[in-house]
């Protein structure tokens, strides 16, 4: 289950600026999985078949977002960074977010490949005066 203790302060499905605005969740039907392991229905799919996320908090006035990840980050086979950058990070950046805290405690494996999306994302964030912090 994603970290839930901030739900009284922020939920992505109720945030009109979030890429997950309007999403409805079931507490009973587990439809997403990392390989053969079902994951809690509160995790959000964003295009990757092995990596899921939850935007725990976004503050557009202060320009930061806290995002928790679960699964296998596999750029080698699935180019997960492309989906993450194009479908989530670029959306948040258009809303004024330039500082990102990514929590990878539940990332089981990381397989890197081409660095171009990482470099592109870093350059865009740096140009906006922001940063990216990865926590494990």
Biotite code that builds the C-alpha atoms (Angstrom):
import biotite.structure as struc

atoms = struc.array([
    struc.Atom([0.000, 0.000, 0.000], chain_id="A", res_id=1, res_name="UNK", atom_name="CA", element="C"),
    struc.Atom([1.346, 3.482, -0.782], chain_id="A", res_id=2, res_name="UNK", atom_name="CA", element="C"),
    struc.Atom([2.148, 5.721, 2.166], chain_id="A", res_id=3, res_name="UNK", atom_name="CA", element="C"),
    struc.Atom([-1.254, 7.003, 3.239], chain_id="A", res_id=4, res_name="UNK", atom_name="CA", element="C"),
    struc.Atom([-0.589, 9.344, 6.153], chain_id="A", res_id=5, res_name="UNK", atom_name="CA", element="C"),
    struc.Atom([-0.763, 12.479, 3.969], chain_id="A", res_id=6, res_name="UNK", atom_name="CA", element="C"),
    struc.Atom([-4.153, 11.674, 2.444], chain_id="A", res_id=7, res_name="UNK", atom_name="CA", element="C"),
    struc.Atom([-5.796, 14.232, 4.743], chain_id="A", res_id=8, res_name="UNK", atom_name="CA", element="C"),
    struc.Atom([-3.575, 16.896, 3.106], chain_id="A", res_id=9, res_name="UNK", atom_name="CA", element="C"),
    struc.Atom([-3.429, 15.784, -0.534], chain_id="A", res_id=10, res_name="UNK", atom_name="CA", element="C"),
    struc.Atom([-4.851, 13.194, -2.924], chain_id="A", res_id=11, res_name="UNK", atom_name="CA", element="C"),
    struc.Atom([-3.876, 13.163, -6.587], chain_id="A", res_id=12, res_name="UNK", atom_name="CA", element="C"),
    struc.Atom([-7.329, 12.021, -7.698], chain_id="A", res_id=13, res_name="UNK", atom_name="CA", element="C"),
    struc.Atom([-8.880, 15.199, -6.218], chain_id="A", res_id=14, res_name="UNK", atom_name="CA", element="C"),
    struc.Atom([-6.174, 17.553, -7.550], chain_id="A", res_id=15, res_name="UNK", atom_name="CA", element="C"),
    struc.Atom([-7.337, 19.162, -10.799], chain_id="A", res_id=16, res_name="UNK", atom_name="CA", element="C"),
    struc.Atom([-3.713, 19.718, -11.858], chain_id="A", res_id=17, res_name="UNK", atom_name="CA", element="C"),
    struc.Atom([-2.669, 16.101, -11.275], chain_id="A", res_id=18, res_name="UNK", atom_name="CA", element="C"),
    struc.Atom([-2.293, 13.605, -14.135], chain_id="A", res_id=19, res_name="UNK", atom_name="CA", element="C"),
    struc.Atom([-4.486, 11.282, -12.027], chain_id="A", res_id=20, res_name="UNK", atom_name="CA", element="C"),
    struc.Atom([-7.343, 13.738, -11.428], chain_id="A", res_id=21, res_name="UNK", atom_name="CA", element="C"),
    struc.Atom([-10.709, 11.999, -11.328], chain_id="A", res_id=22, res_name="UNK", atom_name="CA", element="C"),
    struc.Atom([-9.323, 8.498, -10.978], chain_id="A", res_id=23, res_name="UNK", atom_name="CA", element="C"),
    struc.Atom([-11.438, 6.151, -8.881], chain_id="A", res_id=24, res_name="UNK", atom_name="CA", element="C"),
    struc.Atom([-9.909, 3.388, -6.798], chain_id="A", res_id=25, res_name="UNK", atom_name="CA", element="C"),
    struc.Atom([-11.217, 0.109, -5.484], chain_id="A", res_id=26, res_name="UNK", atom_name="CA", element="C"),
    struc.Atom([-10.114, -1.221, -2.138], chain_id="A", res_id=27, res_name="UNK", atom_name="CA", element="C"),
    struc.Atom([-11.280, -4.708, -3.082], chain_id="A", res_id=28, res_name="UNK", atom_name="CA", element="C"),
    struc.Atom([-10.165, -5.432, -6.658], chain_id="A", res_id=29, res_name="UNK", atom_name="CA", element="C"),
    struc.Atom([-6.453, -5.915, -7.183], chain_id="A", res_id=30, res_name="UNK", atom_name="CA", element="C"),
    struc.Atom([-5.959, -5.476, -10.945], chain_id="A", res_id=31, res_name="UNK", atom_name="CA", element="C"),
    struc.Atom([-2.309, -4.359, -11.167], chain_id="A", res_id=32, res_name="UNK", atom_name="CA", element="C"),
    struc.Atom([0.673, -6.602, -10.604], chain_id="A", res_id=33, res_name="UNK", atom_name="CA", element="C"),
    struc.Atom([4.434, -6.581, -10.736], chain_id="A", res_id=34, res_name="UNK", atom_name="CA", element="C"),
    struc.Atom([5.077, -9.829, -12.552], chain_id="A", res_id=35, res_name="UNK", atom_name="CA", element="C"),
    struc.Atom([3.033, -12.380, -10.574], chain_id="A", res_id=36, res_name="UNK", atom_name="CA", element="C"),
    struc.Atom([2.640, -10.257, -7.417], chain_id="A", res_id=37, res_name="UNK", atom_name="CA", element="C"),
    struc.Atom([-0.614, -8.307, -7.025], chain_id="A", res_id=38, res_name="UNK", atom_name="CA", element="C"),
    struc.Atom([-0.142, -4.786, -5.689], chain_id="A", res_id=39, res_name="UNK", atom_name="CA", element="C"),
    struc.Atom([-2.519, -2.590, -3.719], chain_id="A", res_id=40, res_name="UNK", atom_name="CA", element="C"),
    struc.Atom([-5.153, -0.871, -5.905], chain_id="A", res_id=41, res_name="UNK", atom_name="CA", element="C"),
    struc.Atom([-4.086, 2.593, -4.674], chain_id="A", res_id=42, res_name="UNK", atom_name="CA", element="C"),
    struc.Atom([-0.913, 2.463, -6.813], chain_id="A", res_id=43, res_name="UNK", atom_name="CA", element="C"),
    struc.Atom([-1.185, 4.337, -10.126], chain_id="A", res_id=44, res_name="UNK", atom_name="CA", element="C"),
    struc.Atom([-0.262, 2.852, -13.490], chain_id="A", res_id=45, res_name="UNK", atom_name="CA", element="C"),
    struc.Atom([1.448, 5.255, -15.888], chain_id="A", res_id=46, res_name="UNK", atom_name="CA", element="C"),
    struc.Atom([2.431, 3.145, -18.894], chain_id="A", res_id=47, res_name="UNK", atom_name="CA", element="C"),
    struc.Atom([5.074, 0.830, -17.484], chain_id="A", res_id=48, res_name="UNK", atom_name="CA", element="C"),
    struc.Atom([4.241, -2.844, -17.106], chain_id="A", res_id=49, res_name="UNK", atom_name="CA", element="C"),
    struc.Atom([6.512, -3.280, -14.070], chain_id="A", res_id=50, res_name="UNK", atom_name="CA", element="C"),
    struc.Atom([6.659, 0.096, -12.294], chain_id="A", res_id=51, res_name="UNK", atom_name="CA", element="C"),
    struc.Atom([3.846, 1.962, -10.535], chain_id="A", res_id=52, res_name="UNK", atom_name="CA", element="C"),
    struc.Atom([3.718, 5.187, -8.560], chain_id="A", res_id=53, res_name="UNK", atom_name="CA", element="C"),
    struc.Atom([1.724, 7.319, -6.176], chain_id="A", res_id=54, res_name="UNK", atom_name="CA", element="C"),
    struc.Atom([1.946, 11.094, -6.033], chain_id="A", res_id=55, res_name="UNK", atom_name="CA", element="C"),
    struc.Atom([1.925, 11.505, -2.266], chain_id="A", res_id=56, res_name="UNK", atom_name="CA", element="C"),
    struc.Atom([1.991, 15.286, -2.284], chain_id="A", res_id=57, res_name="UNK", atom_name="CA", element="C"),
    struc.Atom([2.252, 18.108, -4.799], chain_id="A", res_id=58, res_name="UNK", atom_name="CA", element="C"),
    struc.Atom([2.573, 21.790, -3.965], chain_id="A", res_id=59, res_name="UNK", atom_name="CA", element="C"),
    struc.Atom([2.379, 23.925, -7.079], chain_id="A", res_id=60, res_name="UNK", atom_name="CA", element="C"),
    struc.Atom([2.983, 27.207, -5.243], chain_id="A", res_id=61, res_name="UNK", atom_name="CA", element="C"),
    struc.Atom([6.284, 25.948, -3.833], chain_id="A", res_id=62, res_name="UNK", atom_name="CA", element="C"),
    struc.Atom([6.983, 23.843, -6.951], chain_id="A", res_id=63, res_name="UNK", atom_name="CA", element="C"),
    struc.Atom([7.612, 20.407, -5.497], chain_id="A", res_id=64, res_name="UNK", atom_name="CA", element="C"),
    struc.Atom([6.179, 16.895, -5.637], chain_id="A", res_id=65, res_name="UNK", atom_name="CA", element="C"),
    struc.Atom([6.784, 13.779, -3.547], chain_id="A", res_id=66, res_name="UNK", atom_name="CA", element="C"),
    struc.Atom([6.335, 10.546, -5.490], chain_id="A", res_id=67, res_name="UNK", atom_name="CA", element="C"),
    struc.Atom([6.574, 6.990, -4.196], chain_id="A", res_id=68, res_name="UNK", atom_name="CA", element="C"),
    struc.Atom([7.434, 4.121, -6.571], chain_id="A", res_id=69, res_name="UNK", atom_name="CA", element="C"),
    struc.Atom([6.902, 0.360, -6.453], chain_id="A", res_id=70, res_name="UNK", atom_name="CA", element="C"),
    struc.Atom([8.020, -2.445, -8.740], chain_id="A", res_id=71, res_name="UNK", atom_name="CA", element="C"),
    struc.Atom([10.910, -2.994, -11.091], chain_id="A", res_id=72, res_name="UNK", atom_name="CA", element="C"),
    struc.Atom([12.387, 0.042, -12.857], chain_id="A", res_id=73, res_name="UNK", atom_name="CA", element="C"),
    struc.Atom([13.440, -1.486, -16.145], chain_id="A", res_id=74, res_name="UNK", atom_name="CA", element="C"),
    struc.Atom([14.694, 0.918, -18.809], chain_id="A", res_id=75, res_name="UNK", atom_name="CA", element="C"),
    struc.Atom([16.501, -1.888, -20.578], chain_id="A", res_id=76, res_name="UNK", atom_name="CA", element="C"),
    struc.Atom([13.322, -3.762, -21.565], chain_id="A", res_id=77, res_name="UNK", atom_name="CA", element="C"),
    struc.Atom([10.470, -1.292, -21.036], chain_id="A", res_id=78, res_name="UNK", atom_name="CA", element="C"),
    struc.Atom([12.035, 2.203, -21.140], chain_id="A", res_id=79, res_name="UNK", atom_name="CA", element="C"),
    struc.Atom([10.265, 3.132, -17.899], chain_id="A", res_id=80, res_name="UNK", atom_name="CA", element="C"),
    struc.Atom([12.022, 6.507, -17.638], chain_id="A", res_id=81, res_name="UNK", atom_name="CA", element="C"),
    struc.Atom([10.391, 7.558, -20.924], chain_id="A", res_id=82, res_name="UNK", atom_name="CA", element="C"),
    struc.Atom([6.895, 6.857, -19.553], chain_id="A", res_id=83, res_name="UNK", atom_name="CA", element="C"),
    struc.Atom([7.731, 8.454, -16.211], chain_id="A", res_id=84, res_name="UNK", atom_name="CA", element="C"),
    struc.Atom([9.174, 11.594, -17.777], chain_id="A", res_id=85, res_name="UNK", atom_name="CA", element="C"),
    struc.Atom([6.721, 12.059, -20.645], chain_id="A", res_id=86, res_name="UNK", atom_name="CA", element="C"),
    struc.Atom([3.473, 11.107, -18.897], chain_id="A", res_id=87, res_name="UNK", atom_name="CA", element="C"),
    struc.Atom([4.053, 12.247, -15.310], chain_id="A", res_id=88, res_name="UNK", atom_name="CA", element="C"),
    struc.Atom([7.022, 14.575, -14.853], chain_id="A", res_id=89, res_name="UNK", atom_name="CA", element="C"),
    struc.Atom([6.354, 16.748, -17.905], chain_id="A", res_id=90, res_name="UNK", atom_name="CA", element="C"),
    struc.Atom([2.726, 17.117, -16.818], chain_id="A", res_id=91, res_name="UNK", atom_name="CA", element="C"),
    struc.Atom([3.825, 18.241, -13.352], chain_id="A", res_id=92, res_name="UNK", atom_name="CA", element="C"),
    struc.Atom([6.486, 20.552, -14.784], chain_id="A", res_id=93, res_name="UNK", atom_name="CA", element="C"),
    struc.Atom([3.843, 22.302, -16.897], chain_id="A", res_id=94, res_name="UNK", atom_name="CA", element="C"),
    struc.Atom([2.046, 23.019, -13.607], chain_id="A", res_id=95, res_name="UNK", atom_name="CA", element="C"),
    struc.Atom([5.163, 24.640, -12.112], chain_id="A", res_id=96, res_name="UNK", atom_name="CA", element="C"),
    struc.Atom([6.804, 21.700, -10.344], chain_id="A", res_id=97, res_name="UNK", atom_name="CA", element="C"),
    struc.Atom([10.607, 21.759, -10.654], chain_id="A", res_id=98, res_name="UNK", atom_name="CA", element="C"),
    struc.Atom([11.636, 19.927, -7.486], chain_id="A", res_id=99, res_name="UNK", atom_name="CA", element="C"),
    struc.Atom([11.023, 16.202, -7.240], chain_id="A", res_id=100, res_name="UNK", atom_name="CA", element="C"),
    struc.Atom([11.456, 13.793, -4.355], chain_id="A", res_id=101, res_name="UNK", atom_name="CA", element="C"),
    struc.Atom([11.259, 10.196, -5.568], chain_id="A", res_id=102, res_name="UNK", atom_name="CA", element="C"),
    struc.Atom([10.947, 7.507, -2.904], chain_id="A", res_id=103, res_name="UNK", atom_name="CA", element="C"),
    struc.Atom([12.323, 4.218, -4.202], chain_id="A", res_id=104, res_name="UNK", atom_name="CA", element="C"),
    struc.Atom([12.086, 2.092, -1.075], chain_id="A", res_id=105, res_name="UNK", atom_name="CA", element="C"),
    struc.Atom([9.755, -0.323, -2.890], chain_id="A", res_id=106, res_name="UNK", atom_name="CA", element="C"),
    struc.Atom([11.711, -0.442, -6.150], chain_id="A", res_id=107, res_name="UNK", atom_name="CA", element="C"),
    struc.Atom([12.889, -4.034, -6.276], chain_id="A", res_id=108, res_name="UNK", atom_name="CA", element="C"),
    struc.Atom([15.382, -3.782, -9.154], chain_id="A", res_id=109, res_name="UNK", atom_name="CA", element="C"),
    struc.Atom([16.768, -1.036, -11.359], chain_id="A", res_id=110, res_name="UNK", atom_name="CA", element="C"),
    struc.Atom([17.970, -1.759, -14.891], chain_id="A", res_id=111, res_name="UNK", atom_name="CA", element="C"),
    struc.Atom([19.296, 1.249, -16.750], chain_id="A", res_id=112, res_name="UNK", atom_name="CA", element="C"),
    struc.Atom([19.802, 1.753, -20.456], chain_id="A", res_id=113, res_name="UNK", atom_name="CA", element="C"),
    struc.Atom([20.075, 4.929, -22.527], chain_id="A", res_id=114, res_name="UNK", atom_name="CA", element="C"),
    struc.Atom([20.752, 8.057, -20.436], chain_id="A", res_id=115, res_name="UNK", atom_name="CA", element="C"),
    struc.Atom([19.064, 10.555, -22.782], chain_id="A", res_id=116, res_name="UNK", atom_name="CA", element="C"),
    struc.Atom([15.745, 10.839, -20.896], chain_id="A", res_id=117, res_name="UNK", atom_name="CA", element="C"),
    struc.Atom([17.570, 11.282, -17.580], chain_id="A", res_id=118, res_name="UNK", atom_name="CA", element="C"),
    struc.Atom([19.799, 13.968, -19.094], chain_id="A", res_id=119, res_name="UNK", atom_name="CA", element="C"),
    struc.Atom([16.850, 15.716, -20.730], chain_id="A", res_id=120, res_name="UNK", atom_name="CA", element="C"),
    struc.Atom([14.805, 15.691, -17.514], chain_id="A", res_id=121, res_name="UNK", atom_name="CA", element="C"),
    struc.Atom([17.767, 16.940, -15.464], chain_id="A", res_id=122, res_name="UNK", atom_name="CA", element="C"),
    struc.Atom([18.472, 19.797, -17.902], chain_id="A", res_id=123, res_name="UNK", atom_name="CA", element="C"),
    struc.Atom([14.821, 20.895, -17.876], chain_id="A", res_id=124, res_name="UNK", atom_name="CA", element="C"),
    struc.Atom([14.636, 20.755, -14.079], chain_id="A", res_id=125, res_name="UNK", atom_name="CA", element="C"),
    struc.Atom([17.965, 22.557, -13.667], chain_id="A", res_id=126, res_name="UNK", atom_name="CA", element="C"),
    struc.Atom([16.906, 25.289, -16.118], chain_id="A", res_id=127, res_name="UNK", atom_name="CA", element="C"),
    struc.Atom([13.804, 25.836, -13.965], chain_id="A", res_id=128, res_name="UNK", atom_name="CA", element="C"),
    struc.Atom([15.964, 26.159, -10.827], chain_id="A", res_id=129, res_name="UNK", atom_name="CA", element="C"),
    struc.Atom([14.882, 22.791, -9.483], chain_id="A", res_id=130, res_name="UNK", atom_name="CA", element="C"),
    struc.Atom([16.353, 19.472, -8.451], chain_id="A", res_id=131, res_name="UNK", atom_name="CA", element="C"),
    struc.Atom([15.649, 15.753, -8.269], chain_id="A", res_id=132, res_name="UNK", atom_name="CA", element="C"),
    struc.Atom([16.218, 13.781, -5.062], chain_id="A", res_id=133, res_name="UNK", atom_name="CA", element="C"),
    struc.Atom([16.067, 9.993, -5.022], chain_id="A", res_id=134, res_name="UNK", atom_name="CA", element="C"),
    struc.Atom([15.517, 8.346, -1.640], chain_id="A", res_id=135, res_name="UNK", atom_name="CA", element="C"),
    struc.Atom([15.769, 4.689, -0.766], chain_id="A", res_id=136, res_name="UNK", atom_name="CA", element="C"),
])
